[in-house]
Amino acid sequence: MYGLIGKMTAAKGERDALWVTEVWDSKASHDASLSLPRVQAAIAKGRPLIAGFSNQVETVPLGGYGLKKP
């Protein structure tokens, strides 16, 4: 499993509209997902809601709702 946690600062008044949580099988699947049309559309929709990024950390998720158990 591959996780990426990063701090996003919402544009003024857009905090409630900005919510992103994802987990991938691997870093390679994350990287590949960035070229998918539906992901590109989500990025384009979310970009105006974001004022900035900071504090990015890679993680190894151990479990969670909707994830396969090891």
C-alpha positions as CSV (number, residue, x, y, z in Angstrom):
1,M,0.0,0.0,0.0
2,Y,1.1,3.6,-0.6
3,G,-0.2,6.7,1.0
4,L,0.7,10.3,0.5
5,I,-0.3,12.9,3.1
6,G,0.0,16.5,2.3
7,K,-1.3,19.7,3.7
8,M,-3.5,21.7,1.4
9,T,-4.6,25.2,2.3
10,A,-8.0,25.9,0.9
11,A,-8.8,29.1,-1.0
12,K,-10.8,31.6,1.1
13,G,-14.3,30.3,1.7
14,E,-13.6,26.9,0.0
15,R,-12.6,24.8,3.0
16,D,-15.7,22.7,3.2
17,A,-15.6,21.9,-0.5
18,L,-12.0,20.7,-0.4
19,W,-11.6,17.1,0.8
20,V,-9.2,14.5,-0.7
21,T,-8.4,11.1,0.7
22,E,-6.9,8.3,-1.4
23,V,-4.8,5.2,-1.0
24,W,-3.0,3.3,-3.8
25,D,-1.6,-0.2,-4.2
26,S,1.9,1.3,-4.9
27,K,3.7,4.5,-5.8
28,A,3.7,3.3,-9.4
29,S,-0.1,3.0,-9.4
30,H,-0.3,6.5,-7.9
31,D,2.0,7.9,-10.6
32,A,0.0,6.2,-13.3
33,S,-3.3,7.5,-12.0
34,L,-2.2,11.0,-12.6
35,S,-2.6,10.5,-16.4
36,L,-6.2,9.1,-16.2
37,P,-8.8,11.4,-17.7
38,R,-11.1,11.2,-14.6
39,V,-8.1,12.1,-12.4
40,Q,-7.1,15.0,-14.6
41,A,-10.8,16.2,-14.5
42,A,-10.8,16.0,-10.7
43,I,-7.5,17.9,-10.5
44,A,-8.9,20.6,-12.8
45,K,-12.0,20.9,-10.6
46,G,-10.1,21.0,-7.4
47,R,-7.3,23.4,-8.4
48,P,-9.4,26.6,-7.9
49,L,-10.2,25.4,-4.4
50,I,-6.6,25.3,-3.3
51,A,-4.5,28.2,-2.2
52,G,-1.3,26.3,-1.5
53,F,0.4,23.0,-0.6
54,S,3.0,22.1,2.1
55,N,4.3,19.3,4.3
56,Q,4.1,16.2,2.1
57,V,4.9,12.8,3.6
58,E,4.8,9.3,2.1
59,T,3.1,6.6,4.2
60,V,2.4,2.9,4.3
61,P,-1.3,2.5,5.2
62,L,-2.0,-0.5,7.4
63,G,-5.7,-0.6,7.0
64,G,-8.9,1.5,6.9
65,Y,-12.4,1.6,5.7
66,G,-12.6,0.1,2.2
67,L,-9.1,-1.3,2.2
68,K,-8.2,-4.9,1.7
69,K,-6.9,-6.6,4.9
70,P,-3.3,-7.8,4.6
